[in-house]
Amino acid sequence: MSGDRLGPQGPPALPPDPAAYDSERNAAARRRGLAAPYIPGGRDPDQAKAEQQDRHYLRILLVMVVAIVLAGFVLGIVAMQLGLNGLVGNPV
């Protein structure tokens, strides 16, 4: 397997980045005692769009939770009205 980039020791070491040494991510990596002087990767290139998308998904999540809770109440009321008391916890 001559085309493999990973050797028997694992992934190749990342070169240090002196320009990013004092960034928030690198300081957090040093505080955690990580072996590398910085966390490899980068920030989201379009943070505003990512936050907008997160808010959109949060709204969808909240609507789904409210819909599920309300559906439980509605189904309970309908079952009670149809006389299916055993399903709603009232065996009388």
PEVEN-V203143 format. One record per run of one state. SS is the DSSP state (helix for helix, strand for strand, loop for the rest). FROM is the first residue (numbers start at 1). TO is the last residue. If there is no record, write none. Layout:
ss->SS from->FROM to->TO
ss->SS from->FROM to->TO
//
This chain:
ss->loop from->1 to->6
ss->strand from->7 to->7
ss->loop from->8 to->9
ss->strand from->10 to->10
ss->loop from->11 to->17
ss->helix from->18 to->20
ss->loop from->21 to->23
ss->helix from->24 to->31
ss->loop from->32 to->46
ss->helix from->47 to->81
ss->loop from->82 to->84
ss->helix from->85 to->87
ss->loop from->88 to->92
//
